[in-house]
Amino acid sequence: MKEQLYEEFKLDDDTLPKGKKIEDINLKEHAKVLVELRKKYAEFQDDHDIDPSMFYAFTKDFMRVDIGLMI
């Protein structure tokens, strides 16, 4: 299901637009796409038992945010 959502929104495995370099990404447009992805994910989550850890979160400078204990 994750692959189908990413394919629908034309995203790679790191939720970045397929075929684009990080420098070429319009952050405002990409943020809109990610908001739509989250909305669609929420719809699926309501209907199915989906693990939220399937989807990564990123900072504005595209560093992946993993929730956990940092020592």
Order of alpha helices (4+ residues) and beta strands (2+ residues): alpha-alpha-beta-beta
